[in-house]
Amino acid sequence: MCWPKRDADANPDSKWNANTYADPSATPTPGSTLWSQQTSNVTTNLAAIHFLNDNEGWAAGPNATLLHTVNGGTNWTTRVLSGFDPTAGFNSVRFLDQSTGFVGGLQSIIRTTNGGSSFGGFIFTGSTTTFRNRFFPTTSSVVWAVGRTTTSGLGARAHFRYTFNADNSLSSFTHSDTGSDIPQDLYFVDSDNGWSVGSNGVIVHITNGSAATPTFATQSSGTTQQLNGIFMLDISRGWIVGNGGMALRTADGGATWTPLTTGVTNNLNDVHFKDTNNGWAVGAVAKS
């Protein structure tokens, strides 16, 4: 499901409404004529998609599935990654530009610097109790991830920062906090400022992200629902969606998160805004 979002600047309690728009001319009414099924040529589930422009985009999924289009999705080409363990999965794909992009999974991270002609990266070994749910690059050599690890034998919330060095080796930084919550998504607006969201309504604000020791501060969400997706328009304005139709909005960098009425009880998995007025959220199909 997806729908545009009405601007909440004037009224922080304004509702998400499938039939109300801040600017009808800017965002047409959703309908079957605006969505058309495309042929991916794969039967594997797809977990992530990212477009650089109207024509070029990438999609990724489990079993090391990676697809590329240069004509808006009319045709998708499957990229075969030689020597890569398919079980390492993929749950994320994001390109900084047409040359540099990152693809990641629970136990993997790979990078291309030549537009996908070749990829180099790493399969993480060790216990599968350490895993990564989502990746987000901040520079051509640095990519962050969130997930789970163990500390002193206990489960811990984890933030990972991976740096591809000049010799293509990998340096890593991990910040962990013992607890039951598991981060599900993250978003950075620049190299130093990011946010992660996850189970139990946890929001973590990351500052000084490029420093040797970044700062991690928990922000109050006002909910215990699992938070699944976050999008930050800039350092001040952002939106979060989660289970049970949960949606939150901030206009002050997360110092306060205001709940929004979505009108649904479905689990919402991701959110994206093109400007302050217009955005979309997607999630689970309603049960009959």
PLY file of the C-alpha trace (Angstrom):
ply
format ascii 1.0
element vertex 288
property float x
property float y
property float z
element edge 287
property int vertex1
property int vertex2
end_header
0.00 0.00 0.00
1.11 3.58 -0.53
-0.36 7.03 -0.34
0.75 10.65 -0.38
1.08 12.49 2.88
-0.37 15.87 3.69
1.98 18.54 5.03
2.03 18.65 8.82
3.98 21.87 9.30
0.97 24.03 10.03
-0.72 21.42 12.19
1.44 18.71 13.75
-1.64 16.57 14.38
-2.77 16.63 10.75
-3.80 13.25 9.41
-2.38 11.09 6.66
-5.32 10.81 4.31
-5.56 8.97 1.03
-7.91 11.61 -0.39
-6.41 14.84 0.94
-3.41 16.62 -0.56
-1.47 19.77 0.14
-1.02 20.32 -3.61
-3.21 18.13 -5.87
-1.42 19.40 -8.97
1.95 18.23 -7.64
0.89 14.71 -6.67
-1.86 13.00 -8.71
-4.45 10.87 -6.98
-3.07 7.33 -6.57
-4.76 4.74 -8.69
-4.26 1.70 -10.86
-3.28 3.86 -13.83
-0.23 5.18 -11.95
1.19 1.76 -11.05
2.09 -0.90 -13.57
3.67 -4.28 -12.99
7.14 -4.74 -14.43
8.95 -7.97 -15.21
12.01 -8.58 -13.08
12.87 -11.95 -14.68
13.55 -13.41 -11.22
11.31 -15.30 -8.80
13.29 -14.35 -5.70
11.77 -11.92 -3.21
13.17 -8.40 -3.60
14.01 -6.53 -0.39
15.33 -3.13 -1.50
15.30 -0.70 -4.40
17.12 2.55 -5.16
16.90 4.84 -8.19
19.55 7.39 -9.13
17.24 9.18 -11.54
14.12 8.52 -13.60
15.87 5.86 -15.66
18.62 4.13 -13.71
17.91 2.01 -10.67
18.96 -1.05 -8.71
17.02 -3.73 -6.81
18.33 -6.37 -4.42
17.09 -9.38 -2.52
18.00 -12.69 -0.86
20.21 -15.30 -2.55
22.57 -12.54 -3.74
19.95 -11.19 -6.14
20.97 -7.91 -7.79
19.08 -6.25 -10.64
19.86 -3.16 -12.71
17.74 -1.04 -15.06
18.67 1.90 -17.27
15.22 2.51 -18.75
13.00 3.08 -15.75
12.37 -0.60 -15.12
11.11 -1.56 -18.56
13.97 -4.03 -18.61
15.88 -5.41 -15.63
19.27 -7.08 -16.02
20.39 -9.63 -13.44
23.93 -9.09 -12.21
25.70 -12.36 -11.45
28.30 -11.97 -8.69
31.01 -14.53 -9.34
32.36 -16.24 -6.23
29.81 -14.67 -3.93
27.99 -16.91 -1.46
24.25 -16.60 -2.29
23.27 -17.40 1.30
24.84 -14.10 2.38
21.65 -12.49 1.18
20.95 -8.86 0.34
18.59 -6.56 2.19
19.96 -3.17 1.09
21.10 -1.34 -2.02
22.04 2.33 -2.34
24.15 4.20 -4.89
25.83 7.53 -4.21
26.17 8.23 -7.94
26.33 6.27 -11.19
29.78 4.91 -10.28
29.71 4.12 -6.58
27.18 1.94 -4.82
26.83 -0.45 -1.89
24.85 -3.66 -1.53
24.51 -5.50 1.76
22.93 -8.39 3.59
22.83 -10.01 6.99
26.39 -11.31 6.59
27.78 -9.32 3.66
28.74 -5.92 2.31
29.97 -5.23 -1.23
30.87 -2.07 -3.14
31.27 -1.04 -6.76
33.20 1.99 -7.98
32.63 1.39 -11.68
28.87 1.45 -12.02
28.37 -2.20 -11.20
30.79 -3.68 -13.73
32.52 -5.33 -10.79
32.01 -5.55 -7.04
34.42 -6.13 -4.20
33.48 -6.81 -0.63
33.29 -9.07 2.34
31.45 -12.03 3.76
31.35 -11.74 7.53
32.30 -14.93 9.33
31.62 -15.91 12.90
28.40 -16.36 14.81
25.19 -15.59 12.96
23.95 -13.91 16.15
25.73 -10.87 14.71
23.80 -9.64 11.68
22.93 -6.47 9.78
19.39 -5.43 8.89
20.07 -2.32 6.80
22.96 -0.37 5.28
23.39 3.31 4.47
26.52 4.79 2.80
27.68 8.27 3.80
30.71 8.61 1.49
32.27 6.64 -1.35
34.25 4.63 1.20
32.08 4.60 4.35
28.87 2.67 4.90
26.88 2.28 8.13
24.74 -0.67 9.16
22.37 -1.52 12.01
21.49 -4.88 13.45
22.32 -7.20 16.30
25.40 -8.56 18.04
26.35 -10.04 21.41
28.17 -8.38 24.31
29.40 -10.55 27.18
27.12 -13.30 25.96
24.03 -11.05 25.90
22.13 -9.78 22.90
22.92 -6.17 22.03
21.67 -3.43 19.73
24.45 -2.74 17.22
25.59 0.11 14.99
28.38 -0.76 12.57
30.57 1.59 10.52
32.61 0.03 7.71
35.37 1.84 5.83
36.78 0.57 2.53
40.48 1.40 2.61
42.66 2.36 -0.38
43.90 -1.25 -0.66
40.26 -2.45 -0.57
40.64 -3.88 2.92
37.89 -3.16 5.41
38.11 -1.28 8.70
35.21 -1.49 11.11
33.79 0.29 14.14
31.00 -1.22 16.25
28.90 0.43 18.94
26.67 -1.90 20.96
24.22 -1.54 23.83
22.91 -4.56 25.71
19.14 -4.74 25.33
16.25 -6.50 23.67
15.57 -4.01 20.89
16.87 -4.60 17.37
17.45 -1.69 14.95
15.59 -2.12 11.65
16.55 0.92 9.58
18.78 4.00 9.52
19.18 7.25 7.62
22.02 9.75 7.38
21.71 13.31 6.08
25.50 13.75 5.96
28.65 12.02 7.20
28.08 13.09 10.80
24.32 13.05 11.41
22.10 10.00 11.30
19.23 8.21 13.02
18.30 4.57 13.53
14.95 3.05 14.50
13.90 -0.38 15.69
11.89 -2.57 18.01
10.38 -1.33 21.28
10.02 2.14 19.74
13.72 2.86 20.07
15.19 5.84 18.17
18.93 6.53 18.28
20.45 9.81 17.09
24.03 9.51 15.81
26.26 12.59 15.78
29.94 13.02 14.95
29.52 10.00 12.70
32.85 10.53 10.95
34.80 10.86 14.21
36.86 8.07 15.74
34.21 7.75 18.44
30.73 8.86 17.28
28.04 9.86 19.78
24.85 7.83 20.21
21.85 9.30 22.05
18.42 7.75 22.50
15.45 9.92 21.54
11.93 9.50 22.91
9.43 8.08 20.44
6.49 7.88 22.83
5.66 4.36 21.64
6.72 0.76 22.19
5.67 -0.30 18.69
8.42 -1.61 16.44
9.67 1.14 14.15
10.60 -0.15 10.69
11.51 2.75 8.44
12.89 6.28 8.64
13.39 9.09 6.13
15.03 12.41 6.95
14.47 15.27 4.52
17.22 17.25 6.21
18.84 17.58 9.64
15.58 18.89 11.14
12.65 17.26 9.32
11.92 13.56 9.18
9.34 10.79 9.37
9.24 7.29 10.86
6.77 4.45 10.26
6.22 1.21 12.16
3.91 -1.57 13.20
0.22 -1.02 13.79
0.03 1.93 11.39
2.43 3.92 13.56
3.83 7.12 12.06
5.93 9.84 13.68
7.17 13.19 12.51
9.88 15.58 13.72
10.65 19.17 12.79
13.49 19.63 15.29
15.93 16.84 14.53
14.19 14.36 16.79
14.13 16.39 19.97
10.39 15.73 19.73
8.59 13.13 17.64
4.89 13.81 17.04
2.51 10.90 16.32
0.47 11.13 13.11
-2.84 9.47 12.34
-2.45 7.21 9.32
-5.94 5.71 9.36
-4.58 2.16 9.07
-3.54 -0.56 11.49
-1.31 -2.40 9.03
2.40 -2.67 9.75
4.18 0.07 7.81
7.65 -0.88 6.63
9.17 2.11 4.87
8.62 5.79 4.14
9.95 8.29 1.61
9.37 12.00 1.06
10.19 14.05 -2.01
9.59 17.37 -0.20
7.92 18.72 2.93
4.44 18.22 1.49
4.53 14.93 -0.38
5.54 11.48 0.76
4.67 7.81 0.67
4.54 4.97 3.14
4.35 1.27 2.29
3.53 -1.75 4.37
1.71 -5.00 4.86
-1.50 -5.84 3.02
-4.61 -5.50 5.20
-6.04 -8.76 6.45
-9.61 -9.45 5.46
0 1
1 2
2 3
3 4
4 5
5 6
6 7
7 8
8 9
9 10
10 11
11 12
12 13
13 14
14 15
15 16
16 17
17 18
18 19
19 20
20 21
21 22
22 23
23 24
24 25
25 26
26 27
27 28
28 29
29 30
30 31
31 32
32 33
33 34
34 35
35 36
36 37
37 38
38 39
39 40
40 41
41 42
42 43
43 44
44 45
45 46
46 47
47 48
48 49
49 50
50 51
51 52
52 53
53 54
54 55
55 56
56 57
57 58
58 59
59 60
60 61
61 62
62 63
63 64
64 65
65 66
66 67
67 68
68 69
69 70
70 71
71 72
72 73
73 74
74 75
75 76
76 77
77 78
78 79
79 80
80 81
81 82
82 83
83 84
84 85
85 86
86 87
87 88
88 89
89 90
90 91
91 92
92 93
93 94
94 95
95 96
96 97
97 98
98 99
99 100
100 101
101 102
102 103
103 104
104 105
105 106
106 107
107 108
108 109
109 110
110 111
111 112
112 113
113 114
114 115
115 116
116 117
117 118
118 119
119 120
120 121
121 122
122 123
123 124
124 125
125 126
126 127
127 128
128 129
129 130
130 131
131 132
132 133
133 134
134 135
135 136
136 137
137 138
138 139
139 140
140 141
141 142
142 143
143 144
144 145
145 146
146 147
147 148
148 149
149 150
150 151
151 152
152 153
153 154
154 155
155 156
156 157
157 158
158 159
159 160
160 161
161 162
162 163
163 164
164 165
165 166
166 167
167 168
168 169
169 170
170 171
171 172
172 173
173 174
174 175
175 176
176 177
177 178
178 179
179 180
180 181
181 182
182 183
183 184
184 185
185 186
186 187
187 188
188 189
189 190
190 191
191 192
192 193
193 194
194 195
195 196
196 197
197 198
198 199
199 200
200 201
201 202
202 203
203 204
204 205
205 206
206 207
207 208
208 209
209 210
210 211
211 212
212 213
213 214
214 215
215 216
216 217
217 218
218 219
219 220
220 221
221 222
222 223
223 224
224 225
225 226
226 227
227 228
228 229
229 230
230 231
231 232
232 233
233 234
234 235
235 236
236 237
237 238
238 239
239 240
240 241
241 242
242 243
243 244
244 245
245 246
246 247
247 248
248 249
249 250
250 251
251 252
252 253
253 254
254 255
255 256
256 257
257 258
258 259
259 260
260 261
261 262
262 263
263 264
264 265
265 266
266 267
267 268
268 269
269 270
270 271
271 272
272 273
273 274
274 275
275 276
276 277
277 278
278 279
279 280
280 281
281 282
282 283
283 284
284 285
285 286
286 287
